[in-house]
Amino acid sequence: MSTSHGQRVLTLEVMCRVCLKRPEIPDEPHGRCEACAKAGRRAYQFRLTPISTGFKISAGELSPRALRDHVGPALQSFASKPAVKPHLVATQCELVVAGKRLESVRIAPGLATKAELVLESLRQAATRTESAW
């Protein structure tokens, strides 16, 4: 694309929040591409706060009750290692979910050495009964 003065203007496409590969659908409320929207895949972000024994969830795109009801059992049995993704900032993690099935857990590069503590904090958050973080 160029302007009337011959200068080039770069257009940056916003990528899908789930697969991080394809451009997202315009006006899609969850930032997904067409393939991820059809498959029902979503990425839920959580912000972690360091505490003396590890981390605790301080904010998230799911309430504690929704996390417990929708992803809790899958999170308790999750045995894989979290993937390190550079698009996440220092204290963020993501759960990639398709329906009630947990596909993957993503963590920020700064949390790579503390992956087990992050998983444990997510599992503890999935057992909370309060209605807010």
C-alpha positions in Angstrom: 0.0 0.0 0.0 1.3 3.5 -0.8 0.2 7.0 -0.2 -0.1 9.9 -2.7 3.4 11.0 -1.9 4.9 7.6 -2.8 5.6 6.7 0.9 4.9 3.1 1.8 2.5 2.5 4.7 2.7 -0.8 6.5 -0.5 -2.5 7.5 -0.2 -4.9 10.3 -2.7 -7.6 10.5 -3.7 -8.7 13.9 -3.1 -12.4 14.4 -5.4 -15.0 15.9 -5.0 -15.1 19.7 -5.4 -18.9 19.7 -3.2 -20.3 16.9 -1.0 -17.2 16.5 -0.8 -18.0 12.7 -3.8 -16.7 10.8 -5.3 -13.2 10.7 -8.2 -12.7 13.0 -11.7 -12.2 11.8 -12.7 -8.5 11.9 -15.1 -7.7 14.7 -14.6 -11.2 16.2 -15.0 -10.7 20.0 -12.4 -13.2 21.0 -9.7 -12.4 18.5 -9.9 -15.7 16.7 -9.4 -16.7 13.0 -12.1 -18.4 11.1 -10.6 -21.9 11.7 -10.3 -21.5 15.4 -13.8 -19.9 15.6 -15.3 -22.9 13.8 -13.4 -25.4 16.0 -14.6 -23.5 19.1 -11.1 -22.9 20.3 -10.5 -20.0 22.8 -7.5 -18.6 24.7 -8.1 -17.4 28.2 -5.4 -15.2 29.7 -4.5 -15.0 33.4 -2.2 -12.6 35.3 -0.1 -14.1 38.1 1.2 -12.4 41.3 4.3 -13.8 43.0 3.8 -15.0 46.6 6.2 -16.7 49.0 5.2 -20.2 47.9 4.9 -19.6 44.2 2.2 -17.7 42.4 -1.5 -16.9 42.7 -3.9 -15.8 40.0 -4.7 -12.1 40.5 -6.9 -11.6 37.4 -8.2 -13.6 34.5 -10.6 -13.7 31.6 -12.6 -16.5 33.4 -14.1 -16.2 36.9 -12.9 -18.7 39.5 -16.3 -20.5 39.2 -16.1 -20.7 35.4 -12.5 -21.9 35.6 -13.6 -24.6 38.1 -16.7 -25.7 36.2 -15.4 -25.6 32.6 -11.6 -26.4 32.8 -11.0 -27.6 36.4 -11.1 -31.4 35.8 -9.0 -31.1 32.6 -6.5 -28.8 34.4 -6.1 -31.2 37.3 -5.2 -34.0 34.9 -3.0 -31.9 32.6 0.3 -33.7 32.4 2.2 -31.8 29.6 4.7 -29.0 30.0 3.5 -25.5 29.4 4.6 -23.9 26.1 6.7 -20.8 26.3 5.3 -18.0 24.1 7.0 -14.7 23.6 3.7 -12.7 23.0 2.9 -13.1 26.7 4.3 -10.5 29.1 6.2 -11.2 32.3 3.5 -12.5 34.6 0.9 -13.9 32.1 -0.3 -17.4 31.2 -2.9 -18.6 28.9 -5.2 -21.7 28.7 -6.2 -22.8 25.2 -9.5 -24.5 25.4 -11.8 -26.2 22.9 -15.2 -26.7 24.6 -14.3 -28.2 27.9 -11.1 -29.8 26.6 -7.8 -28.2 27.7 -5.5 -28.2 24.6 -2.5 -26.4 26.0 -1.1 -24.1 28.7 1.1 -21.2 27.6 3.4 -19.2 29.8 5.5 -16.0 29.4 9.3 -16.5 28.8 10.1 -15.2 32.2 8.1 -18.0 33.8 9.8 -20.8 31.9 11.9 -21.9 34.8 8.9 -21.9 37.1 6.4 -23.9 35.0 5.5 -26.3 37.7 4.6 -23.4 40.1 2.5 -21.8 37.4 0.6 -25.1 36.8 0.1 -25.5 40.5 -1.3 -22.0 40.9 -3.7 -22.7 38.0 -4.8 -25.9 39.7 -5.4 -24.1 43.0 -7.3 -21.4 41.3 -9.6 -24.0 39.7 -10.5 -25.2 43.2 -11.5 -21.8 44.5 -15.1 -21.1 45.4 -15.1 -17.3 45.6 -16.9 -15.5 42.8 -14.1 -13.0 42.1 -10.3 -13.0 41.9 
